Amino acid sequence: MASASEARRGIVLFGAHGQLGRALTRALAGLGPVYALSHADCDITDEAAVHELVQRLRPGIIVNAAAYTAVDKAETECDAALRINAHAPGYLADAALAVGAWLVHYSTDYVFDGAAARPYREDDPTAPLNVYGETKRLGEEAVLARPITAFVLRTAWLYDREGRNFLTTIQRLAAQGPLRIVADQYGSPTPVTVLAQVTRAIMAHPRAADCAGLYHAACAGVTSWHGFAEAIVRSLGLAVAVSPIATADYRTAARRPAYSVLDGGRLKERLGIVLPPWDRALAELLTGAP
Ligand SMILES: NC(=O)c1ccc[n+]([C@@H]2O[C@H](COP(=O)([O-])OP(=O)(O)OC[C@H]3O[C@@H](n4cnc5c(N)ncnc54)[C@H](OP(=O)(O)O)[C@@H]3O)[C@@H](O)[C@H]2O)c1
């Protein structure tokens, strides 16, 4: 696949040690030099540090996989969530503007309130139910307000075979006894490997420069957390019962949307990129298939 000249100038990746960041480090290799930066390498809330680094490396593309992602903790750590998710993306966008770089940024299905009766499209009104969703919504706005080539990818229910996520949590809890999992929240589980490949495909797309903007990038299809847990248990051959419970029976600090399915039509129409159904993506992740 041909790589865009922007990628050949270099890709600066922030948040490289997060679950998406690790997948991006692998997926973007070969498009151009990748400067994979952890939190320790650069704190994205340090505006001067971000500018100095970007000026020094002068990349063609900046990718922001760094975020405050602790949805429940964000309810009490609003300031930290705001600085990382809302203010810092603006610093990255300003830095991109200063060197003429593209910016790829990620957002969430939790910008929606979950009251819809069909998959959400990019221009549907946002109405986050929790602090995390609100800070991510502000981050989207900060990026899209700058006159740069920016791709903001809203994704959902990210997971991987390692790290802290729903898949590894189910694996751990299954060893301890029967599982009770929320069955009335619906969404689309998306492996980080799939989102990283989508990111690569956008960067390498010959018309990408004309297609900047906001996109929904989650796997196709829909399930509940309970359905996702059942699929994990079945795929891994774990001998454990998985019972459905209601959100009301599982108290969390943050409210979550009951339905946050994302319509992937814009990504398909403008860039010809289609994400696989969530259950096939899970099977492929677990078997190591491409
Ligand atoms: N996880 C999901 O289910 C989900 C769903 C929808 C959308 N998203 C979005 O997808 C993107 C990737 O999420 P993820 O699941 O890969 O997150 P993650 O695993 O929590 O990784 C986030 C990374 O950001 C780093 N970070 C935090 N604050 C930072 C700062 N001030 N400066 C630099 N780095 C900082 C963290 O480092 P430390 O750990 O060292 O602080 C961590 O490595 C985010 O934009 C997230 O909002 C995630």
The ligand as a Gaussian input file, in Angstrom:
#p B3LYP/6-31G(d) Opt

LIG

0 1
 N      -11.049000       2.077000      26.116000
 C      -12.244000       2.193000      25.514000
 O      -13.150000       1.354000      25.693000
 C      -12.514000       3.359000      24.605000
 C      -13.784000       3.480000      24.035000
 C      -14.026000       4.562000      23.180000
 C      -13.031000       5.469000      22.895000
 N      -11.801000       5.327000      23.477000
 C      -10.765000       6.314000      23.158000
 O       -9.728000       5.634000      22.467000
 C       -8.468000       6.249000      22.765000
 C       -7.470000       5.214000      23.261000
 O       -7.974000       4.632000      24.462000
 P       -7.225000       3.426000      25.199000
 O       -8.262000       2.459000      25.647000
 O       -6.070000       2.948000      24.392000
 O       -6.679000       4.184000      26.497000
 P       -5.612000       3.683000      27.590000
 O       -5.292000       2.246000      27.405000
 O       -6.152000       4.141000      28.912000
 O       -4.314000       4.513000      27.234000
 C       -4.252000       5.895000      27.418000
 C       -2.806000       6.267000      27.460000
 O       -2.748000       7.685000      27.610000
 C       -1.664000       7.960000      28.485000
 N       -1.838000       9.271000      29.104000
 C       -2.742000       9.646000      30.040000
 N       -2.558000      10.932000      30.361000
 C       -1.527000      11.380000      29.607000
 C       -0.869000      12.626000      29.492000
 N       -1.240000      13.686000      30.231000
 N        0.151000      12.737000      28.620000
 C        0.543000      11.684000      27.874000
 N       -0.035000      10.477000      27.945000
 C       -1.063000      10.329000      28.814000
 C       -1.720000       6.855000      29.519000
 O       -0.484000       6.746000      30.176000
 P       -0.451000       6.452000      31.767000
 O       -1.263000       5.206000      31.960000
 O        0.992000       6.318000      32.051000
 O       -1.085000       7.658000      32.402000
 C       -2.026000       5.655000      28.637000
 O       -0.853000       5.052000      28.168000
 C       -8.788000       7.365000      23.767000
 O       -8.958000       8.573000      23.079000
 C      -10.116000       6.931000      24.370000
 O      -10.853000       8.037000      24.883000
 C      -11.517000       4.291000      24.318000

